[in-house]
Amino acid sequence: MNPLPRNSSFGPEWKGGSVLNQNPAPGGEGRKIRRRISSNLRPFPPSILLLTAPAGALATSPNQGLSSEIARLAPYHASLAVLAFLLLVWGMTVARRKGPGWLKKHRILGISGAALAVSAMAVAAYMVSAASKEHLRVPHAYLGSFIVLLLIVNPLLGFIQLRVGTDLGRRMRRVHRFLGRAALLLMALNILFGMIIVGSA
């Protein structure tokens, strides 16, 4: 018994519960659909696509190098990392504009972003331990550990600079700004590394 009638709303390619045009010829309807989908997805940043991808999108096959545990947890790791990056960029923007109550907003966004980055690293550590028990095998892991260290040290500098003398506080403020921008740049680079790893697996 067919699950749907032949003249259903699924279109002419559906017949008897099976797709007829799985390998369309060049110029066929399937090729037009693929071209339309790719053109619609082109404006979206790859990080958002990775954020919204279900765990099944990273599932393993005989030709892939991702284990089932990494495939299951990678979307959570990626989501935490991207959210941390967005919050930290927002915090930097607030500090540059210096609107009303900017310091409090900057603190909240900075601490929240750092906490999410630490959570992303914790998920990654558990993910790798469950899969292979071999840490720090790729530049993505080394760079991620260094970024988390920066994100722990930099808020401390921000707190200390407000409680020291003017001259020392000014020098620490310059270091605080430099480390914050460096952390954001390295985070963007490391997110790209992670996408390359998943895409090439």
Buried (B, 14 or more C-beta within 10 A) or exposed (E): EEEEEEEEEEEEBBBEEEEEBEEBEEEEEBEEBEEEEEEEEEEEEEBEEBBEBEEEEBEBEEEEEBBEBBBBBBBBBBBBBBBBBBBBBBBBEBBEEEEEEBEEBBBEBBBBBBBBBBBBBEBBBBBBEBBEEEEEEBEBBEBBBBBBEBBEBBBEBBEEBEEEEEEEBEEBBEEBBEBBEBBBEBBEBBBEBBBEBBEEB
